[in-house]
Every structure is written in C-alpha cells, then in structure tokens.
Amino acid sequence: QCLLSGSWRSDTGCRMVVSVLGKDGRFSGSYLPGPAAGSSEILTSPLEGSQQDVGLVLQPTFSFTVRWRLRAQMTAFLGQCYVGANGEETLHALWLLREAADSPTEDWKATR
C-alpha cells in the first residue's frame, strides 16, 4: 500500500513533505525546490492535493498544486505512487508550471 504522508525527495533534490493526509485522500504540506530550480529566492511553499483511495488500488494516483511564495506562479503535479518488489515507495509525476501573464497576447509563454 502506498501512502503519500511523510517526506519525499526527487532525483533533482526537490523535497516534498506531506504533513496531513486525511481519510478522504486530501493532503497538504510543503514543497522546496532543489538546486535545479536555479533561484535562491524560492522559499518552501505550501501544497495541497488529493490521493486516490488506497482501498480501491494499492498504487494510487495523486495530484497536487504548489503556490510559490514570492512569485506569481503555481505548479500542478499529477502522478502515481508505486510500490517496488522490495516494498520501497516511489513517486512518478509530471508537472506544469503557470506564471501570471500581463495580457492575453503573452499567454502563450506563461505555461511551461
């Protein structure tokens, strides 16, 4: 069974801490980007999300958003938690970063 509660570290050095995981699958916590983010201005930022019911599937999907502090940006993550043969839990996810655009003509470059 794969539960998101606890501390997670990515292969790029980002750290996610899920401090509250409710019975309904909703969770909250914090996210700190690693050195790959390239900016010392980014602080630990709040995250909120939800995880699929582990009663339905042992390797649940999840999604969460991070609202970056000191920046007009948000990132949405979507992924799945896997349990290896040795019992180790691993998260696989993709993400989209959205920053505020000054106008509709600038919208094309606001999502990465």
RANOR-V135620 format. One record per residue. RES is the residue in three letters. PHI is phi as a letter, one per 40 degrees, with the letter a starting at -180 (999 if undefined). PSI is psi in whole degrees, -180 to 180 (none if undefined). Layout:
res=RES phi=PHI psi=PSI
res=RES phi=PHI psi=PSI
//
This chain:
res=GLN phi=999 psi=136
res=CYS phi=b psi=118
res=LEU phi=b psi=139
res=LEU phi=c psi=-13
res=SER phi=c psi=142
res=GLY phi=h psi=-162
res=SER phi=b psi=138
res=TRP phi=b psi=145
res=ARG phi=b psi=134
res=SER phi=c psi=170
res=ASP phi=c psi=-10
res=THR phi=b psi=4
res=GLY phi=g psi=3
res=CYS phi=c psi=149
res=ARG phi=b psi=131
res=MET phi=b psi=133
res=VAL phi=b psi=118
res=VAL phi=c psi=107
res=SER phi=c psi=-25
res=VAL phi=b psi=121
res=LEU phi=b psi=108
res=GLY phi=c psi=164
res=LYS phi=c psi=-24
res=ASP phi=c psi=3
res=GLY phi=g psi=-8
res=ARG phi=c psi=145
res=PHE phi=a psi=162
res=SER phi=a psi=165
res=GLY phi=i psi=-146
res=SER phi=a psi=158
res=TYR phi=b psi=133
res=LEU phi=b psi=116
res=PRO phi=c psi=154
res=GLY phi=c psi=-171
res=PRO phi=d psi=-26
res=ALA phi=c psi=-19
res=ALA phi=c psi=-25
res=GLY phi=g psi=15
res=SER phi=a psi=129
res=SER phi=c psi=-8
res=GLU phi=c psi=-22
res=ILE phi=c psi=123
res=LEU phi=b psi=172
res=THR phi=d psi=131
res=SER phi=b psi=151
res=PRO phi=c psi=148
res=LEU phi=b psi=152
res=GLU phi=a psi=142
res=GLY phi=a psi=-167
res=SER phi=a psi=153
res=GLN phi=b psi=142
res=GLN phi=d psi=151
res=ASP phi=c psi=117
res=VAL phi=c psi=-10
res=GLY phi=c psi=-21
res=LEU phi=c psi=-35
res=VAL phi=a psi=138
res=LEU phi=c psi=-24
res=GLN phi=b psi=81
res=PRO phi=c psi=154
res=THR phi=c psi=162
res=PHE phi=a psi=163
res=SER phi=a psi=150
res=PHE phi=a psi=159
res=THR phi=b psi=148
res=VAL phi=b psi=125
res=ARG phi=c psi=106
res=TRP phi=c psi=132
res=ARG phi=c psi=144
res=LEU phi=g psi=11
res=ARG phi=a psi=150
res=ALA phi=c psi=62
res=GLN phi=b psi=152
res=MET phi=b psi=151
res=THR phi=b psi=135
res=ALA phi=b psi=132
res=PHE phi=b psi=144
res=LEU phi=a psi=130
res=GLY phi=a psi=-163
res=GLN phi=a psi=146
res=CYS phi=b psi=126
res=TYR phi=b psi=148
res=VAL phi=b psi=119
res=GLY phi=c psi=173
res=ALA phi=d psi=-29
res=ASN phi=c psi=3
res=GLY phi=g psi=-2
res=GLU phi=c psi=133
res=GLU phi=c psi=136
res=THR phi=b psi=136
res=LEU phi=b psi=135
res=HIS phi=b psi=126
res=ALA phi=a psi=158
res=LEU phi=b psi=164
res=TRP phi=a psi=158
res=LEU phi=b psi=129
res=LEU phi=b psi=132
res=ARG phi=b psi=128
res=GLU phi=b psi=158
res=ALA phi=c psi=135
res=ALA phi=c psi=148
res=ASP phi=c psi=-24
res=SER phi=a psi=166
res=PRO phi=d psi=-29
res=THR phi=c psi=-20
res=GLU phi=c psi=-2
res=ASP phi=d psi=-35
res=TRP phi=d psi=-29
res=LYS phi=b psi=11
res=ALA phi=c psi=-11
res=THR phi=b psi=132
res=ARG phi=b psi=none
//
